[in-house]
Amino acid sequence: MFGYYLELALRSLRRSPGLTALMVLAIGFGVAATMTTWSVFRAVSGDPIPWKSSELFVPQIDMRGPADRGPESEPPDAMDYTDAVALMRDHRAMRQSAIYAIAPSAMPAGTGRSPIFLNGYAVFSEFFPMLDVPFRYGNGWSAADDARRAPVAVISDELNDKLFGGANSVGKIVAIDGKAYRIAGVMDDWNPQPIFFDVVDTGGFGGDGPDVFLPFQQAIAVNMNNSGNNDCPKGALPSEPGFAGLQHSECAWIAFMVELDGTSAVQRFRQYLDDYARDQLQLGRFHWPPNNRLRSLTAFLDYEHVVPSDTKVSLLVAVGLLIVCLVNTIGLLLAKFLRRSGEIGVRRALGASRSAIHSQFLIEAAVIGAGGGALGLLLTGVGVVAVHLVLPPRFANLARVDVSLLLLALLVAVAATLLAGVYPAFRAARVQPGWQLKTN
């Protein structure tokens, strides 16, 4: 029967091409607008490390007190050097790392070659297994390398191509800011969006990924300046010049992330933060009760408003447009189906059941949805290109057309049209054959 109903649907649609085209356009445009904005929204609001985000947390310590708090009494979203080093020394998490942004330069081997300017991070060895950083060659450095401030480095696959032609460079030497570093590992392609380990400096998006990672204590020892944000309110300005002054200040410039395996571990680490703050109170460094936070990764991204408000508004507007298109489609389908009341009356008089009539018109609606979906696929591709005219490049570049998006667009089109066709098909199935035969 499906084939028969499909043939009836195609005949019906061919008899009224203008009305059919109008419904296909309505569905196509509504689906395309929704899928285009969804492609951006899913990129900026997705979980950057879903298999592990429930175990990753961002601690925040209030090291400046009530005078520096905002109306919500929130502590700074980064740490100063004193607290970051203290937390690393106490090491109460399964894995943890202090993180700060660096911008050194690498000098390729050979004469007459220009330096390559890099962006990267100074981190501890546990950063790599904690965040499941993928490697093409080698691995991260060891805890022993951290302790002895070893001149080792992890570089990106792209930088490895520039310096060594893509060969396995583990154990080779690279000159970074005039100092020799032994390569411990070469990362595979890794540029998570949002950049969840450095939201404060990056805003969560942008860039081609980090070029290099160096040991935190080694970077401090060679005075490798912070290239990220320095949150230094008036009362926390460095009393000494240069990078040393930044380390001795209460400026917030170091990101921190911990891995905690289970609810009890989270509770213990939260208690540790409060005990640490009380110790600082007894030492006279703090003059206020503990005001710390321990947010999960997803909660911290939400707290930092990583998902821009304009993408949320755009998605709501697009969904609203789809709903308007569906309402119009309901009206058009209702008019189209009821215009065929005489045909329905004859079929009912010949023994067709209401469920058969209902199925026939739902299949016709599904065919219209498939046509709208096909148009929606084309318009979605155009829309993804067009978002570059509406959104900032760092967000627009995240929008992409892939198989999952195309399948979703087609599914939404067919499902939405079937939903729109339920009431018109119901009304068509309720047509009384006696009245129609008597009228005709």
C-alpha positions in Angstrom: 0.0 0.0 0.0 2.9 2.4 0.6 3.8 2.4 -3.0 0.2 3.1 -4.0 -0.1 6.0 -1.6 3.3 7.3 -2.8 2.0 7.3 -6.4 -1.2 9.1 -5.3 0.9 11.7 -3.5 3.2 12.4 -6.5 0.1 12.7 -8.7 -1.5 15.1 -6.3 1.6 17.3 -6.1 2.0 17.4 -9.8 -1.6 18.6 -10.2 -0.8 21.8 -8.1 2.8 22.6 -8.7 2.6 26.2 -7.4 1.2 25.2 -4.1 3.7 22.3 -3.8 6.6 24.7 -4.6 5.3 27.1 -1.9 5.3 24.5 0.8 8.7 23.1 -0.2 10.1 26.6 -0.1 8.6 27.3 3.3 10.0 24.0 4.8 13.4 24.5 3.0 14.0 28.0 4.3 12.8 27.2 7.8 15.0 24.1 8.1 18.0 25.9 6.5 17.8 28.8 8.9 17.6 26.5 11.9 20.4 24.1 10.8 22.7 27.0 9.9 22.4 28.6 13.3 22.5 25.2 15.0 25.9 24.4 13.3 27.4 27.5 15.0 25.6 26.9 18.3 26.6 23.3 18.7 30.3 24.3 18.0 30.4 27.0 20.6 28.3 25.2 23.2 29.5 21.6 22.9 31.4 19.8 25.5 35.1 20.0 24.4 36.1 16.8 26.2 32.8 14.9 26.8 34.4 11.6 27.9 36.3 13.3 30.8 34.7 16.7 31.5 32.9 15.3 34.6 36.3 14.7 36.2 37.8 18.1 35.4 37.4 21.1 37.7 38.6 24.7 38.0 39.5 25.9 41.5 39.2 29.6 42.3 40.8 31.3 45.3 39.8 34.7 46.7 43.2 36.2 47.3 42.1 39.8 47.2 39.1 40.0 49.5 35.8 41.9 49.5 37.2 45.2 48.1 37.9 43.5 44.8 34.7 41.4 44.5 32.0 42.1 42.1 28.3 42.2 43.1 28.1 38.4 43.1 31.1 38.1 45.5 33.0 35.9 43.1 36.7 35.3 43.4 39.1 35.9 40.5 38.8 33.4 37.7 42.6 32.9 37.6 45.3 32.6 40.3 48.3 34.5 41.4 51.7 32.9 41.3 51.8 32.3 45.1 48.6 30.3 45.3 49.3 28.4 42.0 52.7 27.2 43.3 51.3 26.4 46.7 48.5 24.2 45.2 51.0 22.4 43.0 53.3 21.8 45.9 50.5 20.4 48.1 49.1 18.3 45.2 45.8 17.2 46.5 44.2 16.1 43.2 44.7 13.0 41.1 46.3 15.2 38.4 46.6 18.9 38.3 48.5 21.7 36.5 49.0 25.4 36.6 48.9 27.0 33.2 50.1 30.3 31.7 50.3 31.6 28.2 53.7 32.2 26.5 54.7 33.6 23.2 58.4 32.6 22.5 60.1 32.2 19.1 61.8 29.2 17.6 64.9 29.5 15.4 65.0 26.9 12.6 68.4 25.1 12.0 70.5 26.5 9.2 71.7 29.9 8.3 69.7 32.7 6.9 66.4 31.5 8.2 63.9 33.7 10.1 62.6 32.9 13.6 59.1 31.4 13.9 56.9 33.2 16.4 54.9 30.8 18.5 52.0 30.7 20.9 52.0 28.2 23.6 51.7 27.5 27.3 53.9 26.7 30.3 52.4 23.7 32.1 53.3 20.8 34.4 53.8 17.3 33.1 50.3 16.1 34.3 48.7 18.5 31.9 49.0 16.0 29.0 47.4 12.9 30.5 44.9 15.0 32.4 43.5 16.5 29.2 44.2 13.4 27.0 46.4 15.4 24.6 47.0 13.2 21.5 50.6 12.6 20.3 52.0 11.7 17.0 55.5 11.0 18.3 56.7 10.6 21.9 54.8 11.9 24.9 54.9 14.7 27.4 57.8 15.1 29.8 58.0 13.5 33.3 57.4 14.7 36.8 61.2 14.4 37.3 61.7 16.9 34.4 59.3 19.3 36.2 61.3 19.0 39.4 64.7 19.7 37.9 63.4 22.3 35.5 64.6 20.4 32.5 64.7 22.2 29.2 62.2 20.0 27.3 59.4 20.8 25.0 56.3 19.4 23.4 55.6 20.9 20.0 52.7 20.8 17.6 52.6 18.7 14.4 52.5 21.9 12.4 55.6 23.2 14.0 57.3 19.9 13.6 56.6 20.1 9.8 58.2 23.5 9.7 61.3 22.6 11.7 61.9 18.9 10.8 59.8 18.3 7.7 57.3 16.1 9.6 59.8 13.5 10.7 60.0 11.9 14.1 61.8 14.7 16.0 61.7 13.2 19.5 65.1 13.7 21.2 66.1 16.4 18.8 67.0 20.0 19.9 65.1 23.1 19.1 66.2 26.6 19.9 63.4 28.5 21.7 64.2 32.1 22.8 67.9 31.4 22.3 67.9 28.3 24.6 68.2 24.7 23.6 65.2 22.5 24.4 65.0 18.7 23.8 61.8 17.6 22.2 59.9 15.1 24.3 56.8 14.7 22.1 55.1 15.9 19.0 51.3 16.5 19.4 48.9 15.2 16.8 46.4 17.8 15.5 44.9 19.3 18.7 42.9 22.5 18.8 39.9 22.0 21.0 37.1 24.6 20.7 36.3 26.0 23.1 39.8 26.3 24.4 38.7 25.0 27.7 42.1 25.1 29.5 42.6 28.8 28.8 39.2 30.5 28.7 40.4 33.6 30.5 43.0 34.6 28.0 41.3 33.4 24.8 37.6 33.9 25.5 37.2 30.3 24.5 37.7 30.4 20.8 40.1 31.3 18.0 43.6 30.4 16.8 45.1 27.4 15.1 46.0 25.7 18.4 49.1 25.9 20.6 52.5 25.5 18.9 54.5 24.6 22.0 54.3 23.6 25.6 57.2 24.1 28.1 57.7 23.1 31.7 56.1 25.7 34.0 59.0 26.0 36.4 61.5 26.1 33.5 59.6 29.0 31.9 59.6 30.8 35.2 63.3 30.3 35.7 64.2 31.8 32.3 61.7 34.7 32.9 59.5 33.8 30.0 56.8 36.5 30.2 53.1 35.8 30.4 51.5 36.6 27.1 47.9 36.3 28.5 45.8 38.6 30.6 47.1 40.1 33.8 44.2 40.9 36.2 45.8 43.5 38.3 43.3 45.8 40.1 44.7 48.9 41.8 45.4 47.2 45.1 47.3 44.3 43.5 49.7 46.1 41.2 53.2 44.7 41.3 55.6 46.6 43.6 58.6 45.5 41.5 59.2 45.9 37.8 59.1 43.2 35.2 58.2 39.5 35.3 59.6 39.1 38.9 57.2 41.8 40.1 54.2 39.9 38.5 55.2 36.8 40.4 55.3 38.6 43.7 52.0 40.4 43.2 48.4 39.4 43.7 47.6 39.8 40.0 45.6 36.9 38.7 47.3 35.5 35.6 47.6 31.7 36.0 44.9 29.2 35.0 44.6 26.1 37.0 42.8 22.8 36.4 42.5 19.6 38.4 41.3 16.1 37.8 39.2 14.5 40.6 37.9 11.0 40.4 34.6 10.9 42.2 32.3 12.8 44.5 34.4 12.2 47.6 37.5 13.5 45.9 35.7 16.6 45.0 34.5 17.2 48.5 38.1 16.6 49.9 39.6 19.1 47.4 36.9 21.7 48.2 37.7 21.2 51.9 41.4 21.6 51.1 40.8 24.9 49.4 38.9 26.2 52.4 41.7 25.0 54.8 44.3 26.6 52.6 42.4 29.9 52.8 42.2 29.6 56.6 45.9 29.0 56.8 46.5 32.2 54.8 44.2 34.0 57.2 46.2 32.8 60.2 49.4 33.9 58.5 48.0 37.4 57.9 48.0 37.2 54.1 44.2 37.0 53.9 41.9 39.2 56.1 38.6 37.6 55.2 37.0 34.2 55.6 37.3 31.6 52.8 35.5 32.5 49.6 36.6 29.8 47.2 34.9 28.0 44.3 35.5 24.6 42.7 33.5 24.5 39.5 33.3 21.6 37.1 34.6 22.3 33.6 31.2 22.7 32.1 30.0 24.9 35.0 33.1 27.1 34.6 32.5 27.5 30.8 29.0 28.5 31.6 30.2 30.9 34.4 32.6 32.5 31.9 29.8 32.9 29.3 31.7 31.1 26.7 28.7 30.7 24.5 28.0 34.2 23.1 24.6 35.5 23.6 24.1 36.5 19.9 24.3 32.8 18.9 21.6 31.9 21.4 19.4 34.7 20.1 20.1 33.6 16.5 19.1 30.0 17.3 15.9 31.1 19.0 15.0 33.4 16.0 15.7 30.5 13.6 13.5 28.1 15.5 10.8 30.7 15.6 11.1 31.1 11.8 10.8 27.3 11.4 7.6 27.3 13.6 6.1 30.1 11.5 6.9 28.1 8.3 5.2 25.0 9.8 2.1 27.0 10.8 1.9 28.2 7.2 2.4 24.7 5.9 -0.4 23.4 8.1 -2.8 26.0 6.5 -1.6 25.1 3.0 -1.9 21.4 3.6 -5.4 21.8 5.1 -6.6 23.8 2.1 -5.0 21.3 -0.3 -6.5 18.2 1.4 -10.0 19.5 2.0 -10.1 20.7 -1.7 -10.1 17.0 -2.5 -13.1 16.2 -0.4 -14.9 14.7 -3.4 -12.1 12.3 -4.1 -12.0 11.4 -0.4 -15.8 10.7 -0.4 -15.5 8.4 -3.3 -12.7 6.4 -1.7 -14.6 6.2 1.5 -17.7 5.0 -0.3 -15.6 2.3 -2.0 -14.5 1.0 1.3 -11.3 2.9 2.3 -11.0 3.3 6.0 -10.3 6.5 7.8 -6.8 5.2 8.8 -6.1 4.5 5.1 -7.1 8.1 4.2 -5.0 9.4 7.1 -2.0 7.3 6.0 -2.3 8.5 2.4 -2.2 12.2 3.3 0.6 11.7 5.8 2.7 10.1 3.1 1.9 13.1 0.8 3.1 15.4 3.6 6.3 13.3 4.0 7.0 13.7 0.3 6.7 17.5 0.7 9.0 17.3 3.7 11.6 15.3 1.7 11.5 18.0 -1.0 11.8 20.7 1.6 14.7 18.8 3.2 16.5 18.5 -0.1 16.2 22.3 -0.6 17.1 22.8 3.0 20.4 20.9 2.5 21.4 23.2 -0.3 20.4 26.3 1.6 22.1 25.1 4.8 25.4 25.0 2.8 24.8 28.5 1.6 23.9 29.6 5.1 27.0 28.2 6.7 29.1 30.3 4.2 26.9 33.3 4.9 27.4 33.3 8.7 30.8 34.9 8.1 28.9 38.1 7.2 27.0 38.0 10.5 29.2 36.6 13.2 32.8 37.4 14.2 35.3 35.2 12.4 36.3 33.3 15.5 32.8 32.0 15.9 31.8 31.8 12.2 34.9 29.7 11.4 33.5 27.0 13.7 30.4 26.5 11.6 30.8 23.6 9.1 28.7 21.3 7.0 29.2 17.6 7.8 27.2 14.4 7.4 25.5 14.6 10.8 24.3 18.1 10.0 22.9 17.1 6.6 21.2 14.1 8.0 19.7 16.1 10.8 18.5 18.7 8.4 16.7 16.1 6.3 15.3 14.4 9.4 14.0 17.7 10.8 12.4 18.6 7.5 10.5 15.3 7.1 9.5 15.1 10.8 8.4 18.7 10.9 6.3 18.3 7.8 4.7 15.1 9.1 3.9 17.0 12.3 2.4 19.8 10.3 0.4 17.2 8.3 -1.2 15.4 11.2 -4.1 17.8 11.7 -4.9 18.3 7.9 -4.7 14.5 7.4 -7.0 14.1 10.4 -9.5 16.5 9.0 -9.3 14.9 5.6 -10.0 11.5 7.1 -13.2 12.9 8.9 -14.8 13.8 5.6 -18.3 12.3 5.4 -18.7 10.3 2.2 -22.5 10.7 2.1 -22.4 14.5 2.0 -19.7 14.5 -0.7 -21.5 12.0 -2.9 -24.8 13.9 -2.5 -23.1 17.2 -3.3 -21.4 15.9 -6.4 
